[in-house]
Amino acid sequence: MDVLIHPTTHPAADTLVRSLTSLLAPHYLPQLISPAHLASPAYPWHSSCALLVLLGPPADHTAVRKYVEIGGRVLALGAGTRQSYGIFGIHDSLHAFAGGGALGLASDTSILRLTEGLTSYYIDFPTQTPSPATVDIDAAQIQVSRIPSANIDVDSTNVKVLARFINDNAPAGVSSQGGRIAVWSCAPSLHEKLIHATFVALGLRLDAPSDEGATVEDPQIFPQLLLAHPRNWKARDTVLQSLFPQQALHSAALGFQHDDGDAPRQLNELSSDIRFSDATDSFHFHPVSELPLIEGSRHPILQLLPQSETSSRKDVRDVILPMQPLTLEQEQLYVPLFSPSIFFSALDEFRAPDHGARRDVPSWRMGDVLMYGEVVTSTQSMLDKNPRFLRALTPPVLSFASKQTTGRGRGANTWVSPEGCILMSLLIRVPLKSTAQHPSPVHSIRASNLIFTQYLLAIAVAEACHVLDPTGRWADKVKLKWPNDIYGEFPAQKGSGNTSELKKVGGILVNLHFEGGMVDIIIGCGLNVLNRPPVASLQQLVEAFGGDGHTSTDLRVERVAAAILASFERIWESFLDEEERGFEPFLDRYTSKWVHSNQIVTLTTTTPHMMVRIESITTDYGLLRTVPLSGASGSSQYIDLQPDGNSFDMMKGLIKMKRP
């Protein structure tokens, strides 16, 4: 969900976005919203907005009032407010505030009227230089910048007072009884403790503020575990050998023996040598002979790092190498948010029977080799931004995390990564079809067909949901949005006038690296599985549509991820088997789940803008095929759009140039 900040022209707008991003991640994504978008009926921003932050009077009061009426929340910063009561929202005490006229009839459009029940709040935004002040909140004194004439004149018994100024005991911030409106007479940005109190009052989720409050430290990055399917544990050693071909790192080298009760000598010798430094990150591998079931003051997995290897370098990525698969007790202690044993068991359950290893693929399958970290920077970036490390790995390799600190989306987008998501990136490698006379490998791919990778994984996500829900009660509500988004069709909010509304639950990101006639494909997938509102998730679809007697015990992150990988593996192999046909065998499977059939949209990449109808996807180059509405009936004129050059803003009904 978004926290939208308006207007974009306010001098503190950009700074507020940056400060809120550090405070609100991973629950909300702060973004600016322009006056034009706020007022445009074609831009229903309220559908994905958890909070509208106003730094000045909005260009369109009606849009903001409607947003509050349907349950939206508004936070006004650097503002003053007064109350009135009754069905007309007019009170004699407000006469002077309105400049001599009855409020609601005044011509001063700088005053915003918002209503909650029978109480109206009249909010103004004085343009004055703020002065230093101190507020008291929960016995803590915090420095703020006070707008002198931004007075909060309210009945304190009818609001929640969030903080008061120390010098005159006047309210510095208040929230309405119903938790839809909050006003601070302090200039942005607010202190972390004040933001937290405001979000709690508005019924929004936010992690507790830090003890210091003013400074938000970088989150702790945890070591990853390099694991493999218990029935194919040697695959892990093969991957290690491909990274370090000059060292004997096979299973015997990891069979450490204690000599005098101290740390194994081989571990001490190898831990300083098993390093792989690349353009962005330096991977430090740490073989461990045992994983003791002892809890300490720090996260147990951090205690597996040798003291000599403790580093404050932000580019170091530590990787733990256990001797053998983790026991259930070790999983609960070292990886409490993800169970490798459940994941590998689910892979076996959902996979098609093994038809025998092919000569042109490794002896393990998608998901069998797993790099898991509870908290990482980005599963995608660790592969995509380290090309030497990427090329040295023997695929397929899956990078998986429970949380990300810098999750990536398409283009300049970020991906908010709260706990409960699938956050994974799969590395596969395929030979490119040669244009020369000599034959290409049987399972190779034309460069033009690589565009279909994101579509194929989207199909895999949708079909995996049906594996988990064969009845289709909630799986039928999982939809695909061109070119790379996963949406859920949820019951609409009361008062919206609609029966359902689409909310994003996932996204797909594909990066390619070409070298030596081969292409490395990094397929990233973020999918909300167990998240609670305001983040939309599959679990909420289960709760809304599961039906009587339906249980959600199968809806675990591990099982959903395994179902997706097993589905994609079947789809990918079938795609390579008939690669010369392009996307044709899969077109109906994709469009049967997408939200665009015969959809009318505005194409903003042309001058003038053009209304078009979406028809399909071309099966040769993966372009979005549209037909201009102005064309004659039966016209063969098409406008085909590249997914890498255009962005589909479904909520606005627009196709526009993608941000760089």
Secondary structure as the mmCIF struct_conf table of DSSP 4:
data_model
#
loop_
_struct_conf.conf_type_id
_struct_conf.id
_struct_conf.beg_label_comp_id
_struct_conf.beg_label_asym_id
_struct_conf.beg_label_seq_id
_struct_conf.end_label_comp_id
_struct_conf.end_label_asym_id
_struct_conf.end_label_seq_id
STRN STRN1 ASP A 2 HIS A 6
TURN_TY1_P TURN_TY1_P1 THR A 8 THR A 9
BEND BEND1 HIS A 10 HIS A 10
TURN_TY1_P TURN_TY1_P2 PRO A 11 ALA A 12
HELX_RH_AL_P HELX_RH_AL_P1 ALA A 13 LEU A 24
TURN_TY1_P TURN_TY1_P3 ALA A 25 HIS A 27
STRN STRN2 LEU A 29 LEU A 32
HELX_RH_AL_P HELX_RH_AL_P2 PRO A 35 ALA A 39
TURN_TY1_P TURN_TY1_P4 PRO A 41 ALA A 42
HELX_RH_3T_P HELX_RH_3T_P1 TRP A 45 SER A 48
STRN STRN3 CYS A 49 LEU A 54
BEND BEND2 LEU A 55 GLY A 56
BEND BEND3 ALA A 59 ALA A 59
HELX_RH_AL_P HELX_RH_AL_P3 HIS A 61 GLU A 69
TURN_TY1_P TURN_TY1_P5 ILE A 70 GLY A 71
STRN STRN4 VAL A 74 LEU A 77
BEND BEND4 GLY A 78 GLY A 78
STRN STRN5 GLY A 80 TYR A 85
BEND BEND5 GLY A 86 GLY A 86
TURN_TY1_P TURN_TY1_P6 ILE A 87 PHE A 88
HELX_RH_3T_P HELX_RH_3T_P2 ASP A 92 LEU A 94
TURN_TY1_P TURN_TY1_P7 HIS A 95 GLY A 99
BEND BEND6 GLY A 100 GLY A 101
TURN_TY1_P TURN_TY1_P8 LEU A 103 LEU A 105
BEND BEND7 SER A 107 SER A 107
TURN_TY1_P TURN_TY1_P9 THR A 109 SER A 110
HELX_LH_PP_P HELX_LH_PP_P1 ILE A 111 ILE A 111
STRN STRN6 LEU A 112 GLU A 116
TURN_TY1_P TURN_TY1_P10 GLY A 117 LEU A 118
STRN STRN7 THR A 119 ASP A 124
STRN STRN8 SER A 131 ILE A 137
TURN_TY1_P TURN_TY1_P11 ASP A 138 ALA A 139
STRN STRN9 ALA A 140 ARG A 146
TURN_TY1_P TURN_TY1_P12 PRO A 148 SER A 149
STRN STRN10 ILE A 152 ASP A 153
HELX_RH_3T_P HELX_RH_3T_P3 SER A 156 ASN A 158
STRN STRN11 VAL A 159 PHE A 165
TURN_TY1_P TURN_TY1_P13 ILE A 166 ASP A 168
STRN STRN12 PRO A 171 SER A 176
TURN_TY1_P TURN_TY1_P14 GLN A 177 GLY A 178
BEND BEND8 GLY A 179 ARG A 180
STRN STRN13 ILE A 181 TRP A 184
BEND BEND9 SER A 185 SER A 185
STRN STRN14 CYS A 186 CYS A 186
HELX_LH_PP_P HELX_LH_PP_P2 ALA A 187 ALA A 187
BEND BEND10 PRO A 188 SER A 189
HELX_LH_PP_P HELX_LH_PP_P3 LEU A 190 HIS A 191
HELX_RH_AL_P HELX_RH_AL_P4 GLU A 192 ALA A 201
TURN_TY1_P TURN_TY1_P15 LEU A 202 GLY A 203
HELX_LH_PP_P HELX_LH_PP_P4 ASP A 207 SER A 210
BEND BEND11 ASP A 211 GLU A 212
BEND BEND12 ALA A 214 ALA A 214
HELX_LH_PP_P HELX_LH_PP_P5 GLU A 217 PRO A 223
STRN STRN15 GLN A 224 ALA A 228
HELX_RH_3T_P HELX_RH_3T_P4 PRO A 230 ASN A 232
TURN_TY1_P TURN_TY1_P16 TRP A 233 TRP A 233
HELX_RH_AL_P HELX_RH_AL_P5 LYS A 234 LEU A 243
TURN_TY1_P TURN_TY1_P17 PRO A 245 GLN A 246
BEND BEND13 GLN A 247 GLN A 247
BEND BEND14 HIS A 250 HIS A 250
HELX_RH_3T_P HELX_RH_3T_P5 SER A 251 LEU A 254
BEND BEND15 ASP A 259 ALA A 263
HELX_RH_AL_P HELX_RH_AL_P6 ARG A 265 SER A 271
TURN_TY1_P TURN_TY1_P18 SER A 272 ASP A 273
STRN STRN16 ARG A 275 SER A 277
BEND BEND16 ALA A 279 THR A 280
STRN STRN17 SER A 282 VAL A 288
BEND BEND17 SER A 289 SER A 289
BEND BEND18 SER A 297 ARG A 298
HELX_RH_3T_P HELX_RH_3T_P6 PRO A 300 LEU A 304
BEND BEND19 LEU A 305 LEU A 305
HELX_RH_3T_P HELX_RH_3T_P7 GLN A 307 GLU A 309
TURN_TY1_P TURN_TY1_P19 LYS A 314 ASP A 315
STRN STRN18 VAL A 316 PRO A 322
BEND BEND20 MET A 323 GLN A 324
HELX_LH_PP_P HELX_LH_PP_P6 PRO A 325 THR A 327
HELX_RH_AL_P HELX_RH_AL_P7 LEU A 328 TYR A 334
TURN_TY1_P TURN_TY1_P20 PRO A 336 LEU A 337
HELX_RH_AL_P HELX_RH_AL_P8 PRO A 340 PHE A 350
BEND BEND21 ARG A 351 ARG A 351
HELX_LH_PP_P HELX_LH_PP_P7 ALA A 352 ASP A 354
TURN_TY1_P TURN_TY1_P21 ARG A 359 ASP A 360
BEND BEND22 VAL A 361 VAL A 361
BEND BEND23 SER A 363 TRP A 364
TURN_TY1_P TURN_TY1_P22 MET A 366 GLY A 367
BEND BEND24 ASP A 368 ASP A 368
STRN STRN19 VAL A 369 VAL A 376
BEND BEND25 THR A 377 THR A 377
HELX_RH_AL_P HELX_RH_AL_P9 THR A 379 ASP A 384
TURN_TY1_P TURN_TY1_P23 LYS A 385 LYS A 385
HELX_RH_AL_P HELX_RH_AL_P10 PRO A 387 ALA A 392
BEND BEND26 LEU A 393 LEU A 393
BEND BEND27 PRO A 395 PRO A 395
STRN STRN20 VAL A 397 GLN A 404
BEND BEND28 THR A 405 THR A 406
STRN STRN21 ARG A 408 ARG A 408
BEND BEND29 ARG A 410 ARG A 410
TURN_TY1_P TURN_TY1_P24 GLY A 411 ALA A 412
STRN STRN22 THR A 414 THR A 414
TURN_TY1_P TURN_TY1_P25 GLU A 419 GLY A 420
STRN STRN23 CYS A 421 PRO A 431
STRN STRN24 LEU A 432 LEU A 432
HELX_LH_PP_P HELX_LH_PP_P8 LYS A 433 SER A 434
BEND BEND30 THR A 435 HIS A 438
HELX_LH_PP_P HELX_LH_PP_P9 PRO A 439 PRO A 441
BEND BEND31 VAL A 442 HIS A 443
STRN STRN25 ILE A 445 ILE A 445
HELX_RH_3T_P HELX_RH_3T_P8 ALA A 447 PHE A 452
HELX_RH_AL_P HELX_RH_AL_P11 THR A 453 LEU A 468
TURN_TY1_P TURN_TY1_P26 PRO A 470 THR A 471
TURN_TY1_P TURN_TY1_P27 ARG A 473 TRP A 474
HELX_RH_3T_P HELX_RH_3T_P9 ALA A 475 LYS A 477
STRN STRN26 VAL A 478 LYS A 481
TURN_TY1_P TURN_TY1_P28 TRP A 482 ASN A 484
STRN STRN27 ASP A 485 PRO A 491
HELX_LH_PP_P HELX_LH_PP_P10 ALA A 492 GLN A 493
TURN_TY1_P TURN_TY1_P29 LYS A 494 GLY A 495
BEND BEND32 SER A 496 GLY A 497
BEND BEND33 THR A 499 THR A 499
STRN STRN28 SER A 500 GLU A 515
TURN_TY1_P TURN_TY1_P30 GLY A 516 GLY A 517
STRN STRN29 MET A 518 ASN A 528
BEND BEND34 VAL A 529 LEU A 530
HELX_LH_PP_P HELX_LH_PP_P11 ASN A 531 ARG A 532
TURN_TY1_P TURN_TY1_P31 PRO A 533 PRO A 534
BEND BEND35 VAL A 535 VAL A 535
HELX_RH_AL_P HELX_RH_AL_P12 LEU A 538 PHE A 545
TURN_TY1_P TURN_TY1_P32 ASP A 548 GLY A 549
TURN_TY1_P TURN_TY1_P33 THR A 553 ASP A 554
HELX_RH_AL_P HELX_RH_AL_P13 VAL A 557 ASP A 577
TURN_TY1_P TURN_TY1_P34 GLU A 578 GLU A 578
HELX_RH_3T_P HELX_RH_3T_P10 GLU A 579 ARG A 581
TURN_TY1_P TURN_TY1_P35 GLY A 582 PHE A 583
HELX_RH_3T_P HELX_RH_3T_P11 GLU A 584 PHE A 586
HELX_RH_AL_P HELX_RH_AL_P14 LEU A 587 THR A 591
TURN_TY1_P TURN_TY1_P36 SER A 592 LYS A 593
STRN STRN30 TRP A 594 TRP A 594
BEND BEND36 VAL A 595 VAL A 595
TURN_TY1_P TURN_TY1_P37 SER A 597 ASN A 598
STRN STRN31 ILE A 600 LEU A 603
TURN_TY1_P TURN_TY1_P38 THR A 604 THR A 605
BEND BEND37 THR A 606 PRO A 608
STRN STRN32 MET A 610 ILE A 617
TURN_TY1_P TURN_TY1_P39 THR A 619 TYR A 621
HELX_LH_PP_P HELX_LH_PP_P12 LEU A 623 LEU A 623
STRN STRN33 LEU A 624 PRO A 628
TURN_TY1_P TURN_TY1_P40 LEU A 629 SER A 630
BEND BEND38 GLY A 631 GLY A 631
HELX_LH_PP_P HELX_LH_PP_P13 ALA A 632 ALA A 632
TURN_TY1_P TURN_TY1_P41 SER A 633 GLY A 634
STRN STRN34 ILE A 639 LEU A 641
TURN_TY1_P TURN_TY1_P42 PRO A 643 GLY A 645
STRN STRN35 ASN A 646 ASP A 649
TURN_TY1_P TURN_TY1_P43 MET A 650 GLY A 653
STRN STRN36 LEU A 654 MET A 657
HELX_LH_PP_P HELX_LH_PP_P14 LYS A 658 ARG A 659
#
